[in-house]
Protein backbone atom coordinates (compact mmCIF):
# COMPACT_ATOMS: atom_id res chain seq x y z
CA UNK A 1 0.00 0.00 0.00
CA UNK A 2 1.28 3.46 -0.89
CA UNK A 3 0.76 6.50 1.28
CA UNK A 4 0.70 9.94 -0.28
CA UNK A 5 -0.03 13.16 1.57
CA UNK A 6 0.15 16.81 0.63
CA UNK A 7 -0.20 19.87 2.79
CA UNK A 8 -1.58 22.87 0.93
CA UNK A 9 -2.13 26.40 2.27
CA UNK A 10 -3.70 29.18 0.22
CA UNK A 11 -3.34 32.87 0.95
CA UNK A 12 -5.51 35.29 -1.01
CA UNK A 13 -5.71 39.05 -0.63
CA UNK A 14 -7.85 41.67 -2.30
CA UNK A 15 -7.40 45.38 -1.74
CA UNK A 16 -10.21 47.86 -2.02
CA UNK A 17 -9.19 51.39 -2.83
CA UNK A 18 -10.29 54.13 -0.43
CA UNK A 19 -9.29 56.85 -2.88
CA UNK A 20 -11.81 58.65 -5.08
CA UNK A 21 -9.59 58.29 -8.12
CA UNK A 22 -8.90 55.19 -10.17
CA UNK A 23 -7.82 53.30 -7.12
CA UNK A 24 -4.34 51.91 -6.84
CA UNK A 25 -0.98 53.57 -6.93
CA UNK A 26 2.02 52.12 -8.75
CA UNK A 27 3.16 50.10 -5.71
CA UNK A 28 -0.13 48.40 -4.84
CA UNK A 29 -1.34 45.15 -6.34
CA UNK A 30 -5.14 44.95 -6.43
CA UNK A 31 -5.08 41.31 -5.44
CA UNK A 32 -2.61 38.50 -4.72
CA UNK A 33 -3.04 34.73 -4.62
CA UNK A 34 -0.46 32.38 -3.14
CA UNK A 35 -0.60 28.63 -2.80
CA UNK A 36 2.03 26.80 -0.76
CA UNK A 37 2.27 23.06 -1.12
CA UNK A 38 4.62 20.53 0.41
CA UNK A 39 4.71 16.72 0.34
CA UNK A 40 3.71 15.61 3.83
CA UNK A 41 4.36 11.86 3.90
CA UNK A 42 7.53 12.18 6.01
CA UNK A 43 7.26 15.78 7.19
CA UNK A 44 8.76 16.22 10.67
CA UNK A 45 7.79 19.04 13.05
CA UNK A 46 10.83 21.19 12.19
CA UNK A 47 10.01 20.98 8.50
CA UNK A 48 6.35 21.69 9.25
CA UNK A 49 7.19 24.83 11.23
CA UNK A 50 9.59 25.96 8.51
CA UNK A 51 6.76 25.56 6.01
CA UNK A 52 4.43 27.66 8.16
CA UNK A 53 7.20 30.24 8.68
CA UNK A 54 7.43 30.57 4.89
CA UNK A 55 3.68 31.15 4.71
CA UNK A 56 3.87 33.70 7.55
CA UNK A 57 6.70 35.59 5.78
CA UNK A 58 4.61 35.72 2.60
CA UNK A 59 1.80 37.23 4.68
CA UNK A 60 4.16 39.99 5.86
CA UNK A 61 5.44 38.66 9.19
CA UNK A 62 9.14 39.06 9.91
CA UNK A 63 11.42 36.34 11.30
CA UNK A 64 11.60 37.86 14.78
CA UNK A 65 7.82 37.82 15.19
CA UNK A 66 7.64 34.30 13.80
CA UNK A 67 10.17 33.18 16.44
CA UNK A 68 8.21 35.00 19.15
CA UNK A 69 5.07 33.22 17.99
CA UNK A 70 6.79 29.84 18.17
CA UNK A 71 8.05 30.60 21.69
CA UNK A 72 4.60 31.76 22.72
CA UNK A 73 3.23 28.49 21.43
CA UNK A 74 5.85 26.46 23.30
CA UNK A 75 5.90 28.43 26.56
CA UNK A 76 2.37 29.81 26.80
CA UNK A 77 0.37 29.56 30.02
CA UNK A 78 -1.87 26.92 28.46
CA UNK A 79 1.07 24.46 28.34
CA UNK A 80 2.04 22.01 31.07
CA UNK A 81 5.09 23.14 33.03
CA UNK A 82 6.61 19.68 32.71
CA UNK A 83 6.46 19.91 28.90
CA UNK A 84 7.91 23.44 28.93
CA UNK A 85 10.83 22.20 31.06
CA UNK A 86 11.54 19.40 28.57
CA UNK A 87 11.67 21.88 25.68
CA UNK A 88 13.76 24.36 27.71
CA UNK A 89 16.25 21.61 28.61
CA UNK A 90 16.52 20.49 24.99
CA UNK A 91 17.46 24.01 23.88
CA UNK A 92 19.50 24.84 27.01
CA UNK A 93 17.09 27.57 28.12
CA UNK A 94 16.23 28.60 31.67
CA UNK A 95 12.63 29.22 32.70
CA UNK A 96 12.01 32.42 34.67
CA UNK A 97 10.95 30.42 37.73
CA UNK A 98 14.37 28.75 37.80
CA UNK A 99 16.55 31.86 37.61
CA UNK A 100 16.90 32.30 41.39
CA UNK A 101 18.10 28.71 41.87
CA UNK A 102 20.52 29.02 38.94
CA UNK A 103 21.89 32.29 40.38
CA UNK A 104 22.31 30.70 43.83
CA UNK A 105 24.09 27.70 42.27
CA UNK A 106 26.48 30.04 40.44
CA UNK A 107 27.27 31.94 43.66
CA UNK A 108 27.94 28.66 45.46
CA UNK A 109 30.23 27.52 42.63
CA UNK A 110 32.16 30.81 42.78
CA UNK A 111 32.62 30.46 46.55
CA UNK A 112 33.83 26.88 46.09
CA UNK A 113 36.27 27.98 43.37
CA UNK A 114 37.67 30.70 45.66
CA UNK A 115 38.15 28.05 48.38
CA UNK A 116 39.90 25.69 45.95
CA UNK A 117 42.04 28.51 44.53
CA UNK A 118 43.26 29.34 48.02
CA UNK A 119 44.86 25.92 48.33
CA UNK A 120 45.59 23.75 51.34
CA UNK A 121 48.37 25.98 52.70
CA UNK A 122 46.44 29.23 52.34
CA UNK A 123 48.35 30.12 49.17
CA UNK A 124 46.51 31.80 46.35
CA UNK A 125 46.96 31.01 42.69
CA UNK A 126 48.22 33.88 40.59
CA UNK A 127 46.03 35.21 37.79
CA UNK A 128 48.14 33.43 35.18
CA UNK A 129 47.84 30.11 37.02
CA UNK A 130 44.12 30.76 37.43
CA UNK A 131 43.78 31.21 33.66
CA UNK A 132 45.64 27.98 32.95
CA UNK A 133 49.00 29.51 32.00
CA UNK A 134 52.20 28.00 33.30
CA UNK A 135 54.17 30.36 35.52
CA UNK A 136 57.98 30.35 35.44
CA UNK A 137 59.05 30.10 39.08
CA UNK A 138 62.79 29.51 38.44
CA UNK A 139 63.67 33.06 39.55
CA UNK A 140 61.45 33.11 42.65
CA UNK A 141 64.34 32.16 44.94
CA UNK A 142 66.17 35.35 43.87
CA UNK A 143 63.70 37.39 45.88
CA UNK A 144 63.38 36.92 49.67
CA UNK A 145 59.59 36.86 49.61
CA UNK A 146 59.32 35.31 46.13
CA UNK A 147 58.12 38.60 44.70
CA UNK A 148 60.02 41.11 42.55
CA UNK A 149 57.63 43.91 43.67
CA UNK A 150 59.63 44.57 46.90
CA UNK A 151 62.79 45.36 44.97
CA UNK A 152 64.98 43.44 47.45
CA UNK A 153 67.18 40.64 46.12
CA UNK A 154 68.77 37.71 48.04
C-alpha positions as MATLAB code, in Angstrom:
seq = 'XXXXXXXXXXXXXXXXXXXXXXXXXXXXXXXXXXXXXXXXXXXXXXXXXXXXXXXXXXXXXXXXXXXXXXXXXXXXXXXXXXXXXXXXXXXXXXXXXXXXXXXXXXXXXXXXXXXXXXXXXXXXXXXXXXXXXXXXXXXXXXXXXXXXXXXXXX';
ca = [
       0.000    0.000    0.000;
       1.276    3.456   -0.886;
       0.762    6.496    1.276;
       0.701    9.942   -0.282;
      -0.034   13.164    1.573;
       0.151   16.805    0.626;
      -0.202   19.873    2.795;
      -1.576   22.872    0.931;
      -2.128   26.403    2.272;
      -3.696   29.178    0.222;
      -3.341   32.868    0.952;
      -5.514   35.287   -1.009;
      -5.706   39.052   -0.627;
      -7.849   41.673   -2.296;
      -7.397   45.377   -1.743;
     -10.206   47.860   -2.018;
      -9.193   51.394   -2.826;
     -10.287   54.125   -0.432;
      -9.294   56.851   -2.884;
     -11.814   58.646   -5.081;
      -9.586   58.285   -8.124;
      -8.899   55.189  -10.175;
      -7.815   53.305   -7.123;
      -4.342   51.908   -6.840;
      -0.976   53.567   -6.932;
       2.024   52.117   -8.751;
       3.157   50.099   -5.709;
      -0.127   48.403   -4.842;
      -1.337   45.151   -6.343;
      -5.136   44.954   -6.425;
      -5.076   41.308   -5.437;
      -2.613   38.500   -4.723;
      -3.035   34.731   -4.618;
      -0.457   32.382   -3.143;
      -0.596   28.632   -2.800;
       2.030   26.801   -0.760;
       2.265   23.063   -1.121;
       4.622   20.527    0.411;
       4.710   16.719    0.341;
       3.708   15.606    3.828;
       4.361   11.863    3.897;
       7.529   12.178    6.011;
       7.257   15.777    7.195;
       8.760   16.225   10.672;
       7.791   19.037   13.052;
      10.826   21.193   12.194;
      10.009   20.985    8.497;
       6.347   21.690    9.255;
       7.190   24.829   11.232;
       9.595   25.965    8.505;
       6.761   25.558    6.013;
       4.431   27.665    8.160;
       7.204   30.244    8.682;
       7.432   30.572    4.891;
       3.683   31.146    4.710;
       3.870   33.696    7.549;
       6.701   35.591    5.778;
       4.610   35.724    2.605;
       1.803   37.232    4.682;
       4.158   39.989    5.862;
       5.438   38.664    9.193;
       9.138   39.062    9.906;
      11.419   36.337   11.296;
      11.601   37.856   14.781;
       7.823   37.819   15.189;
       7.638   34.296   13.803;
      10.170   33.182   16.440;
       8.205   34.999   19.153;
       5.072   33.220   17.988;
       6.788   29.835   18.171;
       8.055   30.600   21.694;
       4.598   31.758   22.716;
       3.226   28.494   21.429;
       5.849   26.459   23.302;
       5.904   28.432   26.558;
       2.371   29.815   26.802;
       0.373   29.562   30.017;
      -1.869   26.923   28.460;
       1.075   24.465   28.344;
       2.039   22.012   31.072;
       5.089   23.136   33.031;
       6.607   19.680   32.708;
       6.461   19.914   28.899;
       7.906   23.437   28.930;
      10.825   22.203   31.056;
      11.540   19.402   28.567;
      11.670   21.883   25.684;
      13.765   24.357   27.707;
      16.248   21.608   28.614;
      16.524   20.486   24.989;
      17.459   24.014   23.877;
      19.503   24.844   27.015;
      17.089   27.574   28.119;
      16.226   28.603   31.668;
      12.634   29.224   32.699;
      12.007   32.417   34.669;
      10.949   30.424   37.731;
      14.372   28.748   37.798;
      16.550   31.856   37.609;
      16.898   32.297   41.393;
      18.097   28.706   41.866;
      20.520   29.023   38.940;
      21.887   32.287   40.385;
      22.312   30.703   43.835;
      24.093   27.705   42.274;
      26.477   30.043   40.435;
      27.275   31.942   43.658;
      27.944   28.662   45.462;
      30.235   27.519   42.631;
      32.156   30.812   42.780;
      32.620   30.460   46.554;
      33.828   26.877   46.095;
      36.269   27.982   43.372;
      37.665   30.700   45.657;
      38.151   28.053   48.380;
      39.897   25.693   45.951;
      42.042   28.509   44.532;
      43.259   29.344   48.020;
      44.865   25.920   48.327;
      45.590   23.752   51.344;
      48.372   25.985   52.698;
      46.438   29.229   52.335;
      48.355   30.120   49.168;
      46.509   31.801   46.351;
      46.959   31.010   42.686;
      48.223   33.883   40.588;
      46.028   35.206   37.792;
      48.145   33.429   35.176;
      47.839   30.106   37.022;
      44.118   30.758   37.426;
      43.780   31.215   33.662;
      45.637   27.976   32.952;
      49.002   29.512   31.997;
      52.205   28.001   33.300;
      54.174   30.361   35.515;
      57.979   30.347   35.438;
      59.050   30.096   39.080;
      62.786   29.508   38.439;
      63.667   33.065   39.548;
      61.447   33.107   42.650;
      64.337   32.161   44.940;
      66.170   35.348   43.871;
      63.704   37.388   45.883;
      63.382   36.924   49.665;
      59.595   36.861   49.609;
      59.321   35.306   46.135;
      58.116   38.602   44.699;
      60.016   41.111   42.554;
      57.630   43.908   43.674;
      59.627   44.565   46.896;
      62.787   45.356   44.967;
      64.981   43.442   47.448;
      67.181   40.638   46.117;
      68.769   37.713   48.041;
];
